[in-house]
Amino acid sequence: MSSSSLGIPVFVVVAFLITVSALSTGSTQVPDAVAAPGETLVATIHAQGAQVYECMADPAGTLVWRFREPIATLLLDGKTVGRHYAGPSWELADGSAVTGKVAGRAPGATPNDIPLLKLEVTSQRGAGRLTGVTTIQRLNTRGGTADRLCAPAGAFLSVPYSADYAFYKKGESTTASSSAAARQD
């Protein structure tokens, strides 16, 4: 059995490299419907919280769960840095906040995962990390779908979910901004 210069068997090194390559390829695959071509990543922030639904009648009179709002804590390196709430809005502890509207969607990894989204920023306030952000992606979703029977009318359902939110700006130097984003993430 041959070993690398570090004394690690070669097959272990090769297996590790294949695994790392597969992981980095999988995490970079973003569906066209939610891609942000030509924009520069500012930050990626993890969200942990719930998707809240309300039981309401549809046009046919059938009770169905209707999405009401997200309620989530925004985390960076395991520390709380802000919150995500109805609007949809993202607000950071540095005073910056953005609100967006859906501009594209793609299915989550499983039927239990809320969809991936591309959101166009419609308003901003404050100064901080989110200042100048134009696009938000919701990626790596887990959970969040209402999959049980709805009753009675007016009932609420809170479904745990997690996702990563990627925040982008237009018109910046990709090299400089990517380096800054890498240091901040």
URJO-V231666 format. One line per field, one symbol per residue. phi: phi as a letter, one per 20 degrees, with the letter a starting at -180 (. if undefined). burial: b if it has 9 or more other C-alpha atoms within 8 Angstrom, else e. A space follows every 10 residues. Layout:
phi->???
burial->???
This chain:
phi->.ecffenegg ffffffffff fffffffefd ggfdfcfmdd feaccedcab edccfcfege nefcfdfdae cbeecclmdf crbcbgqfcc cdffnebccc cfdabbfffc feefffcdce fdbcbmcrge fnfdccddcl fcmneecdfd aegnfdcddg bbaddddcce mdffffffff ffffe
burial->eebbeeebbb eebeeeeeee eeeeeeeeee eeebbbeebb bbbbbbbbbb bbbbbbbeee eebbbeebbb bbbbbbeeee bbbbbbebbb bbeebbbbbb bbbbbbbbee ebbbbbbbbb beebbebebb bebbbbbbbb bbbbbeeeeb eebebebebb bbbbbbbbbb ebeeeebbeb beeeb
